[in-house]
Amino acid sequence: MKKSQKKLGLVLGGGGAKGYAHIGVLKVLHKAGVSIDYICGCSMGALIGGLYASGMQVDELVSIACKLSSMREILKLIDRTPSRKGLMVGKKVRSYLSQFIAPDDRLENTKIPLVINAVDLITGKEIELNHGVLLDCMMASSAVPGFFPPVEIGSCRLIDGGTLDDVPVKLLKDKPVDFILAIDVHLNDHNPINPENASRGHHLPVPIPEFVSDFYRSAMIMMNALTQTNLSLDPPDMLIRPRIPKDVSLFSGFQKANEVIRVGEEAMLEALPELQKFLFD
């Protein structure tokens, strides 16, 4: 007789290109027959989590990531803007996502229950998004300040959820789950623009001034410190930190999709026996 599984909540943190490791985690869980009962996503984790919660299969996620490892495909998503709201408009990213998520799809109706975080620029508070237009919520959670404009939902002007909590475990604490697994992909990443061993701007599809690069390095230091504090206050039952290649960072390394997915797989495979023990014993 097959043992019943305890309810699993999965938290997918932010991380840009590093977030491809989440796909490797999902790949291993799917292959092992581990069901996911609730997903919480932040930034890149919100994009991947939103697609998966909507019913997209792991193989399709892998296919999309590998297709976007081509600089030619990445450039198709870049819509430069002369406005002061951000370096990019974000319409092409939204249009690309709309191939997989219908404009009227609702967050509260996903096949796997989903919650996403964002930060309201008006109040300065973290916002839990648990209903509304799914595309709006995903775009809001991944609206990196300075790169994408804020997303207006109701009275809020929302930006990247990682600004206050990159691995928002606390959002699953009151959900109907027995065990929370969290994935943190960029612990101690102080160089989110380009890896230290690469020339400035070399891997980026848009030129980034040096002062912007330095700003994001300082912001990442603060964000990582805040995230680790949050994790200590609201720890998951299991925390996995994939060994992301050093030349993959927040805005660079999308060309290494296969390698990043693989390290996500390796990290999950290493932790799988312990996870199965908790879920099935």
C-alpha positions as a Markdown table, in Angstrom:
| # | Residue | x | y | z |
|---|---|---|---|---|
| 1 | Met | 0.0 | 0.0 | 0.0 |
| 2 | Lys | 1.4 | 3.4 | -1.0 |
| 3 | Lys | 2.0 | 5.7 | 1.8 |
| 4 | Ser | 0.2 | 9.0 | 1.8 |
| 5 | Gln | 2.2 | 12.2 | 1.5 |
| 6 | Lys | 2.1 | 15.0 | 3.9 |
| 7 | Lys | 1.3 | 18.4 | 2.3 |
| 8 | Leu | 4.3 | 20.1 | 0.9 |
| 9 | Gly | 4.7 | 23.9 | 0.5 |
| 10 | Leu | 7.5 | 25.1 | -1.9 |
| 11 | Val | 9.1 | 28.5 | -1.7 |
| 12 | Leu | 11.0 | 29.6 | -4.8 |
| 13 | Gly | 13.1 | 32.7 | -4.1 |
| 14 | Gly | 14.3 | 35.4 | -6.5 |
| 15 | Gly | 17.5 | 35.3 | -8.4 |
| 16 | Gly | 17.3 | 36.2 | -12.0 |
| 17 | Ala | 19.4 | 33.8 | -14.1 |
| 18 | Lys | 20.2 | 31.9 | -10.9 |
| 19 | Gly | 16.5 | 31.1 | -10.6 |
| 20 | Tyr | 16.8 | 28.6 | -13.4 |
| 21 | Ala | 17.9 | 26.2 | -10.6 |
| 22 | His | 14.3 | 26.1 | -9.5 |
| 23 | Ile | 13.5 | 24.2 | -12.6 |
| 24 | Gly | 16.0 | 21.6 | -11.6 |
| 25 | Val | 14.4 | 21.3 | -8.2 |
| 26 | Leu | 10.9 | 20.9 | -9.8 |
| 27 | Lys | 12.3 | 18.3 | -12.2 |
| 28 | Val | 13.6 | 16.1 | -9.4 |
| 29 | Leu | 10.4 | 16.4 | -7.3 |
| 30 | His | 8.3 | 15.5 | -10.3 |
| 31 | Lys | 10.4 | 12.5 | -11.2 |
| 32 | Ala | 10.3 | 11.3 | -7.6 |
| 33 | Gly | 6.6 | 11.5 | -7.5 |
| 34 | Val | 6.5 | 14.2 | -4.8 |
| 35 | Ser | 3.4 | 16.4 | -5.1 |
| 36 | Ile | 3.5 | 20.1 | -4.3 |
| 37 | Asp | 0.4 | 21.4 | -2.5 |
| 38 | Tyr | 1.3 | 25.1 | -2.3 |
| 39 | Ile | 3.8 | 27.3 | -4.1 |
| 40 | Cys | 5.1 | 30.7 | -2.9 |
| 41 | Gly | 7.2 | 32.7 | -5.3 |
| 42 | Cys | 9.3 | 35.8 | -5.4 |
| 43 | Ser | 10.6 | 37.6 | -8.5 |
| 44 | Met | 12.1 | 34.8 | -10.8 |
| 45 | Gly | 10.6 | 32.3 | -8.4 |
| 46 | Ala | 7.2 | 34.0 | -9.0 |
| 47 | Leu | 7.6 | 33.6 | -12.8 |
| 48 | Ile | 8.6 | 29.9 | -12.6 |
| 49 | Gly | 6.2 | 29.2 | -9.8 |
| 50 | Gly | 3.4 | 30.9 | -11.6 |
| 51 | Leu | 4.0 | 28.9 | -14.8 |
| 52 | Tyr | 4.2 | 25.6 | -12.9 |
| 53 | Ala | 1.2 | 26.3 | -10.7 |
| 54 | Ser | -0.8 | 27.1 | -13.8 |
| 55 | Gly | -0.2 | 23.6 | -15.2 |
| 56 | Met | 3.0 | 23.9 | -17.2 |
| 57 | Gln | 5.0 | 20.7 | -17.3 |
| 58 | Val | 8.6 | 20.6 | -16.1 |
| 59 | Asp | 9.8 | 19.6 | -19.6 |
| 60 | Glu | 8.2 | 22.7 | -21.1 |
| 61 | Leu | 9.9 | 24.9 | -18.4 |
| 62 | Val | 13.2 | 23.3 | -19.4 |
| 63 | Ser | 12.5 | 24.0 | -23.1 |
| 64 | Ile | 11.7 | 27.6 | -22.5 |
| 65 | Ala | 14.8 | 28.2 | -20.3 |
| 66 | Cys | 17.0 | 26.6 | -22.9 |
| 67 | Lys | 15.5 | 28.6 | -25.7 |
| 68 | Leu | 16.1 | 31.8 | -23.8 |
| 69 | Ser | 19.7 | 30.8 | -23.3 |
| 70 | Ser | 20.2 | 32.3 | -26.8 |
| 71 | Met | 21.2 | 36.0 | -26.8 |
| 72 | Arg | 19.1 | 36.4 | -29.9 |
| 73 | Glu | 16.0 | 35.2 | -28.0 |
| 74 | Ile | 16.9 | 37.4 | -25.0 |
| 75 | Leu | 17.2 | 40.4 | -27.1 |
| 76 | Lys | 13.6 | 39.8 | -28.4 |
| 77 | Leu | 12.4 | 40.5 | -24.8 |
| 78 | Ile | 14.2 | 43.8 | -24.5 |
| 79 | Asp | 12.1 | 47.0 | -25.0 |
| 80 | Arg | 14.3 | 50.0 | -24.2 |
| 81 | Thr | 12.4 | 53.0 | -23.0 |
| 82 | Pro | 13.3 | 56.7 | -23.0 |
| 83 | Ser | 11.1 | 57.2 | -19.9 |
| 84 | Arg | 12.5 | 57.5 | -16.4 |
| 85 | Lys | 10.4 | 54.6 | -15.0 |
| 86 | Gly | 13.0 | 52.0 | -15.9 |
| 87 | Leu | 15.6 | 50.8 | -18.5 |
| 88 | Met | 12.9 | 48.6 | -20.0 |
| 89 | Val | 9.2 | 48.8 | -20.5 |
| 90 | Gly | 8.4 | 45.1 | -19.8 |
| 91 | Lys | 5.7 | 44.8 | -22.5 |
| 92 | Lys | 7.8 | 42.3 | -24.5 |
| 93 | Val | 8.3 | 40.1 | -21.4 |
| 94 | Arg | 4.6 | 40.2 | -20.6 |
| 95 | Ser | 3.8 | 39.4 | -24.2 |
| 96 | Tyr | 6.1 | 36.4 | -24.1 |
| 97 | Leu | 4.5 | 35.1 | -20.9 |
| 98 | Ser | 1.0 | 35.6 | -22.4 |
| 99 | Gln | 1.8 | 32.7 | -24.8 |
| 100 | Phe | 1.5 | 30.5 | -21.7 |
| 101 | Ile | -0.8 | 32.4 | -19.4 |
| 102 | Ala | -4.1 | 33.9 | -20.7 |
| 103 | Pro | -4.8 | 37.6 | -19.9 |
| 104 | Asp | -7.8 | 36.6 | -17.8 |
| 105 | Asp | -6.1 | 33.8 | -15.8 |
| 106 | Arg | -6.5 | 34.5 | -12.1 |
| 107 | Leu | -3.9 | 33.8 | -9.4 |
| 108 | Glu | -6.6 | 32.3 | -7.1 |
| 109 | Asn | -7.6 | 29.8 | -9.8 |
| 110 | Thr | -4.2 | 28.1 | -10.5 |
| 111 | Lys | -4.1 | 24.3 | -10.5 |
| 112 | Ile | -1.6 | 24.4 | -7.5 |
| 113 | Pro | -2.5 | 27.1 | -4.9 |
| 114 | Leu | -0.1 | 30.0 | -5.3 |
| 115 | Val | 0.9 | 33.1 | -3.4 |
| 116 | Ile | 3.4 | 35.8 | -4.6 |
| 117 | Asn | 5.1 | 38.7 | -2.8 |
| 118 | Ala | 5.8 | 42.2 | -4.0 |
| 119 | Val | 6.6 | 45.5 | -2.4 |
| 120 | Asp | 4.4 | 48.6 | -2.5 |
| 121 | Leu | 6.4 | 51.7 | -3.2 |
| 122 | Ile | 3.7 | 53.9 | -1.7 |
| 123 | Thr | 3.6 | 52.3 | 1.8 |
| 124 | Gly | 7.0 | 50.6 | 1.7 |
| 125 | Lys | 5.4 | 47.4 | 2.9 |
| 126 | Glu | 5.6 | 43.8 | 1.6 |
| 127 | Ile | 2.4 | 42.8 | -0.1 |
| 128 | Glu | 1.0 | 39.2 | -0.3 |
| 129 | Leu | -0.6 | 38.7 | -3.6 |
| 130 | Asn | -3.1 | 35.8 | -3.4 |
| 131 | His | -5.7 | 36.9 | -5.9 |
| 132 | Gly | -6.0 | 39.0 | -9.1 |
| 133 | Val | -4.8 | 38.8 | -12.7 |
| 134 | Leu | -1.9 | 36.3 | -12.6 |
| 135 | Leu | 0.2 | 38.1 | -15.2 |
| 136 | Asp | -0.1 | 41.3 | -13.3 |
| 137 | Cys | 1.0 | 39.6 | -10.1 |
| 138 | Met | 4.0 | 37.8 | -11.7 |
| 139 | Met | 5.2 | 41.0 | -13.4 |
| 140 | Ala | 4.8 | 43.0 | -10.2 |
| 141 | Ser | 6.9 | 40.5 | -8.1 |
| 142 | Ser | 9.7 | 40.6 | -10.7 |
| 143 | Ala | 9.7 | 44.3 | -11.4 |
| 144 | Val | 13.3 | 45.0 | -10.5 |
| 145 | Pro | 13.6 | 48.7 | -9.6 |
| 146 | Gly | 15.4 | 50.7 | -12.2 |
| 147 | Phe | 15.0 | 48.0 | -14.8 |
| 148 | Phe | 11.3 | 47.6 | -15.0 |
| 149 | Pro | 8.6 | 50.1 | -14.1 |
| 150 | Pro | 6.4 | 49.4 | -11.1 |
| 151 | Val | 3.1 | 47.5 | -11.7 |
| 152 | Glu | 0.0 | 49.3 | -10.5 |
| 153 | Ile | -2.5 | 47.0 | -8.9 |
| 154 | Gly | -5.4 | 48.8 | -7.1 |
| 155 | Ser | -3.9 | 51.6 | -5.1 |
| 156 | Cys | -0.5 | 50.0 | -5.0 |
| 157 | Arg | 2.7 | 50.6 | -7.1 |
| 158 | Leu | 4.4 | 47.3 | -6.8 |
| 159 | Ile | 8.0 | 46.3 | -7.4 |
| 160 | Asp | 10.2 | 43.2 | -6.9 |
| 161 | Gly | 9.3 | 41.2 | -3.8 |
| 162 | Gly | 12.9 | 40.5 | -3.1 |
| 163 | Thr | 13.4 | 44.1 | -2.1 |
| 164 | Leu | 12.1 | 43.1 | 1.4 |
| 165 | Asp | 12.1 | 39.3 | 1.4 |
| 166 | Asp | 13.7 | 37.3 | -1.3 |
| 167 | Val | 12.7 | 33.9 | 0.1 |
| 168 | Pro | 9.3 | 34.7 | 1.7 |
| 169 | Val | 8.8 | 31.6 | 3.8 |
| 170 | Lys | 6.4 | 33.4 | 6.2 |
| 171 | Leu | 3.7 | 33.6 | 3.5 |
| 172 | Leu | 3.3 | 29.8 | 3.8 |
| 173 | Lys | 3.3 | 29.7 | 7.6 |
| 174 | Asp | -0.5 | 30.1 | 7.7 |
| 175 | Lys | -1.3 | 27.9 | 4.7 |
| 176 | Pro | -2.5 | 24.3 | 4.8 |
| 177 | Val | 0.9 | 22.6 | 4.5 |
| 178 | Asp | 2.7 | 20.2 | 6.8 |
| 179 | Phe | 6.2 | 20.8 | 5.5 |
| 180 | Ile | 7.9 | 23.9 | 3.9 |
| 181 | Leu | 10.8 | 23.5 | 1.5 |
| 182 | Ala | 12.6 | 26.7 | 0.5 |
| 183 | Ile | 15.1 | 27.4 | -2.3 |
| 184 | Asp | 17.6 | 30.2 | -1.9 |
| 185 | Val | 19.7 | 30.7 | -5.0 |
| 186 | His | 21.9 | 33.7 | -4.4 |
| 187 | Leu | 23.1 | 33.7 | -0.9 |
| 188 | Asn | 26.1 | 36.2 | -0.6 |
| 189 | Asp | 25.8 | 37.3 | -4.2 |
| 190 | His | 27.2 | 40.8 | -3.9 |
| 191 | Asn | 27.6 | 41.2 | -7.7 |
| 192 | Pro | 24.2 | 41.0 | -9.2 |
| 193 | Ile | 25.0 | 42.8 | -12.5 |
| 194 | Asn | 28.0 | 40.8 | -13.8 |
| 195 | Pro | 30.2 | 38.2 | -12.2 |
| 196 | Glu | 33.5 | 39.5 | -10.8 |
| 197 | Asn | 35.6 | 37.7 | -13.4 |
| 198 | Ala | 33.7 | 39.3 | -16.4 |
| 199 | Ser | 34.2 | 42.7 | -17.9 |
| 200 | Arg | 31.5 | 45.2 | -17.0 |
| 201 | Gly | 28.4 | 44.9 | -19.2 |
| 202 | His | 29.9 | 42.0 | -21.2 |
| 203 | His | 27.0 | 39.6 | -20.7 |
| 204 | Leu | 24.2 | 42.1 | -20.6 |
| 205 | Pro | 21.9 | 42.9 | -23.6 |
| 206 | Val | 21.7 | 46.5 | -22.5 |
| 207 | Pro | 24.6 | 48.8 | -21.4 |
| 208 | Ile | 24.7 | 49.4 | -17.7 |
| 209 | Pro | 26.5 | 52.5 | -16.2 |
| 210 | Glu | 29.1 | 51.6 | -13.6 |
| 211 | Phe | 27.3 | 53.6 | -10.9 |
| 212 | Val | 24.1 | 51.5 | -11.5 |
| 213 | Ser | 26.2 | 48.3 | -11.2 |
| 214 | Asp | 27.6 | 49.6 | -7.9 |
| 215 | Phe | 24.2 | 50.5 | -6.7 |
| 216 | Tyr | 22.9 | 47.0 | -7.3 |
| 217 | Arg | 25.9 | 45.5 | -5.6 |
| 218 | Ser | 25.2 | 47.5 | -2.4 |
| 219 | Ala | 21.4 | 46.7 | -2.7 |
| 220 | Met | 22.2 | 43.0 | -3.0 |
| 221 | Ile | 24.3 | 43.1 | 0.2 |
| 222 | Met | 21.4 | 44.7 | 2.1 |
| 223 | Met | 18.9 | 42.4 | 0.5 |
| 224 | Asn | 20.8 | 39.2 | 1.4 |
| 225 | Ala | 21.3 | 40.4 | 5.0 |
| 226 | Leu | 17.6 | 41.0 | 5.3 |
| 227 | Thr | 16.7 | 37.7 | 3.7 |
| 228 | Gln | 18.9 | 35.8 | 6.1 |
| 229 | Thr | 17.3 | 37.6 | 9.0 |
| 230 | Asn | 13.8 | 36.8 | 7.7 |
| 231 | Leu | 14.9 | 33.1 | 7.3 |
| 232 | Ser | 16.1 | 33.0 | 10.9 |
| 233 | Leu | 12.8 | 34.5 | 12.1 |
| 234 | Asp | 10.6 | 32.3 | 9.9 |
| 235 | Pro | 12.7 | 29.3 | 9.0 |
| 236 | Pro | 11.5 | 26.6 | 6.6 |
| 237 | Asp | 11.5 | 23.0 | 7.5 |
| 238 | Met | 14.2 | 22.5 | 4.9 |
| 239 | Leu | 16.4 | 25.1 | 3.1 |
| 240 | Ile | 18.3 | 24.2 | -0.1 |
| 241 | Arg | 21.0 | 26.4 | -1.5 |
| 242 | Pro | 22.1 | 25.2 | -5.0 |
| 243 | Arg | 25.8 | 25.7 | -5.8 |
| 244 | Ile | 25.3 | 28.2 | -8.6 |
| 245 | Pro | 28.2 | 28.7 | -10.9 |
| 246 | Lys | 30.3 | 31.8 | -10.0 |
| 247 | Asp | 29.8 | 33.3 | -13.5 |
| 248 | Val | 26.0 | 33.3 | -13.2 |
| 249 | Ser | 24.4 | 36.3 | -11.5 |
| 250 | Leu | 21.2 | 38.2 | -11.2 |
| 251 | Phe | 21.3 | 39.8 | -14.7 |
| 252 | Ser | 23.9 | 37.6 | -16.4 |
| 253 | Gly | 24.2 | 33.9 | -17.1 |
| 254 | Phe | 20.9 | 33.2 | -18.8 |
| 255 | Gln | 23.0 | 31.6 | -21.5 |
| 256 | Lys | 24.0 | 28.8 | -19.0 |
| 257 | Ala | 20.4 | 27.5 | -18.5 |
| 258 | Asn | 21.3 | 23.9 | -18.7 |
| 259 | Glu | 24.2 | 24.2 | -16.2 |
| 260 | Val | 22.1 | 26.1 | -13.7 |
| 261 | Ile | 19.1 | 23.7 | -14.0 |
| 262 | Arg | 21.6 | 20.9 | -13.4 |
| 263 | Val | 22.9 | 22.3 | -10.2 |
| 264 | Gly | 19.3 | 22.7 | -9.0 |
| 265 | Glu | 18.8 | 19.0 | -9.7 |
| 266 | Glu | 21.9 | 18.1 | -7.9 |
| 267 | Ala | 21.0 | 20.1 | -4.8 |
| 268 | Met | 17.5 | 18.6 | -4.7 |
| 269 | Leu | 18.7 | 15.0 | -5.3 |
| 270 | Glu | 21.1 | 15.4 | -2.4 |
| 271 | Ala | 18.3 | 16.5 | -0.1 |
| 272 | Leu | 15.6 | 14.2 | -1.5 |
| 273 | Pro | 16.1 | 11.2 | 0.9 |
| 274 | Glu | 15.6 | 13.5 | 3.9 |
| 275 | Leu | 12.6 | 15.2 | 2.3 |
| 276 | Gln | 11.0 | 11.9 | 1.5 |
| 277 | Lys | 11.6 | 10.7 | 5.1 |
| 278 | Phe | 9.7 | 13.8 | 6.4 |
| 279 | Leu | 6.9 | 13.6 | 3.9 |
| 280 | Phe | 6.2 | 9.8 | 3.9 |
| 281 | Asp | 7.2 | 8.5 | 7.3 |
